[in-house]
C-alpha cells in the first residue's frame, strides 16, 4: 500500500526542480523499467500491480493496485508499473567519433525519439544545451523506451564547447549543402536546432559545415521537417558509408 508521503514524493518528480533537488526520476512500463534495471541506474523503489520483476528484492518492490497506480502515474492510461531511480552523475564527454548536439530542443517527445535514434545509430554521446528539455522528464523517459540507459547525455553551455573543439562541426540549415552530395566524416559534432527557430545565431557562427536535406516535392512549399525526423535522416547519412 502507498503512503501519502510516497505519493507526494513520486508525483513531485514530474517537476524538474524536484528531480534536481532529490536527484531522482521515475520510469513507467515493463520494457523501459527492465532496460534500466539491466543498466547502471540504481533502483530506489519499484511499484507494480503484477507479481513480476523477480530479480528485484522485496525490500525495493511494492505491490499496489490500479487505483494506487493512477495516483502516481504521469500517463493518461497507466501501465502496470512505475519505478523510481537515482539520477546518475554525468560522465565526462569524450571528443571522438560522432557526437550529436541539441540546441534548445523543447518537446519531450522529440528528445525521447532523438535519444532512441542515437541508440539505434550507435551515437554514444548526446550533448544538450541547458535550454533543452530535461532528459529525466517523465515524457522524455517514456519516449526513449529504455535507450536512456545506453546513451551518455550531458547538459552544457554549447558555445564554449563548440568554440574549443578540434572536431569538425556540422549544422542543419535550409540553405546548406545537399547532404546526399556531401562526403561525410566518421568524426564530428552534428548540431540540431530548436523546433521553431533552428540553430541559434550564437552557435550558427561556429558552424563551418552547413548541411541541408533537400526538398523533392514539386511545389516546394513544406517549410521544414520535424527535428526528430531530420535527425534520423542526418544520422542515417553519416552512418551510410561507415
N, C-alpha and C positions, 0 to 999 in steps of 0.2 A: 504493500500500500504506500502511496505517495504522501509525504507530509506537505504542509503548506510551505515550509521553507524550501523543500526540494522543488516544488512547482515554481516558486518565486525565483529561485536561482536559475533554473533551466530557461524559463521564459525571458529572464533578463538577458540571456545570451543572444537574443535576437538583436540586441543593441551593440554597436561597435564599441562604445565606451565601456560597457560592462565586460565585453570579451577581453579588451585590453587590460582592464583592471584586474580581472580574475585569471587571465591567461588560460581561458577555457573556451571551447566551442562545442557544438553538437552536430551529429550527422544522423540522418534518418534512412531507413531502408536496409534490408538484409545485405544486398550486394555492396553498397557503399561502406557499411559498418565492417563487413568481413574484410574488405580490402584494407581498411585502416588497422584492424586487429592484426593483420599479417604483416604490417609495416612497423616502423619505429615509433609510431604515435602511441602515447601512453593513455590507456583507458582509465577513466575515473569511475564511471558507473554506466551500466547498460540497463535499459528499461525495455522489457519486451512483453507482448501479450501471448507469446508462444513459449513452449518449453524447448527452446533451441539454444544455439551457441554453447555447446557442451564444453568448449575449450575455456570459457570464462568461468572464473571461480564464483561460488555462491556469495562471497563477500562483496563482489562487484556487480552481481546480477540481481535485478529486482523484477519479479513477475508482476505485471499490472494488468488491469482490464482496459477495454477500449474507451470507456468513459474517462479514465485517468489519462490515457494517451492523448485524447483530444484536448486536455488541459495544457499539455506541454508542446504539442506539435506546432511546426510552422507551416504545415501543409494544409491545403483546403480539404484534401482527402487523406487522412492519416494512413501511414504504412502500418507495420506491425511492431516496429521497434525504433528506439531512439537511444543514442549513446553519447555520453559526454567525454571529451578527450582534452588533454592538456595541449596548449599551443606550443609547439617546439621552438627552440631558438633558431633564428635564421642562420643558414650555412654561408660561408664565405663564397663570393662569386668567383668562379674560375674563368678567366678570359681566354677561352679556347672553344673551338667548334662553333656551332650556330647558337646564338642567343636571341631570344625574342624579347623585345621591349615594348611595353604598352604605355602610351601617353594618354592618361586621363580616360580610360575606359570606365564607363559609369554603369552599364547594365549588367546585373549579376548573371543573367543567362548567357550573355556574350562572354564574360570572363570564364565562366564554368566550361563553356564549349571550347574556348581557346586553350584552356588548360588540358582538356581531353585531346585536342589536336597536337599539343606539344608532346603528350604521352605517345600518341599514335605515330608521329613522325620522328620520334627519338630526340626531341629537343629537351635536354635535361635541365636547362636553366631559363626561367622566366623572370624578367625584372619589370617592376611596375612603378610608375610614378606614384608619389604619395597621394595624388588626387584620384587614383584608380580605386574602384570599389574593393572593399576588404575581401581577401580570399577566403576568410572564415565566416563570411556572411552565410546564413543557412541556405539561401537560394543558390549561392555560388557552389557551396559544398555539395548540394543535391545535384546540380548540373554537371559536376565533374565526374560523377558516377565512379568514384574511387581513384581517379587519376591524380587527385591531390596528394596521394601517398607516394607518387613516383616522380614528381617534378619539383625541383628546388625553386622556391619563389622568394624574391627579395623586394622590399619596398625601399626605394632610394630616390634621391634627387637626380633625375636623369641628366641634367645639363652638365654638371661637373664630371659625371662618369663618362659620358659620351665624348666630352672635350679631351679627356686624357687617354682614351683607349687607343691601342695600336691596331685594333681590328677594323676592317672596312665597315662603314656604316651605310645601311640601306634604308630608304624610306619610301612609303607608298603615296603617290600623288596622281592627280588627274592628268598632269602634263609630263609625266615621267617617260622613261624609255620603255618600250614594249618588253615586258618580262619574258615573252616567248622567243624573243630575238636577242636575249642578253646572256652572255656567259656568266654563270653564277658560281661563286667560290663555295668551298665547303666550310669556310670560317667567316664569321661576320656577325654584326648586330643588325637585326631586322626590326624596324620600328613601325608599329601600327598605331594610328591616331584615334582620337575621340570620335564617337559615333556621329556627332553633328558637325564638328569643326575640323576634323582631321588632325594632323600633326601641328602642334603649337609653333608659332613663329620663332620662339627661342630655340627650339630643337631643330626646326627646319634649316636654320642657318648652319647647323653642324652636319647636315646630311650631304654627303658628296656623291652618293649614288641614288638617283631618283628613279623609281620604278612605277610602272602603271600596268593594270590589267586592262587591255583594250576592249572596247565595246564592239560587238559584231552585229548587233541589231541594225536593221536598215534605217530605222527612224532616229537612232542615236539620242533618245530622249531620257533614258534612265540616268538619273543624276549620280547614283553611287551604289556600291554593293554594301550589304551588311558587313560589319567589320569581322565577324567570325567567319563568314563565307569567304571574304577576301583573304583572311589569314590561311584558310585551308588551301586556296589556290597558290598563294605565295610559297607556303611551306612545301607543297607538292612539287613546285618547280625547282626549288632549291635542292630537293632530295632526288629529283628525277634521274640525274646522271651520277649520283653518288655511288 
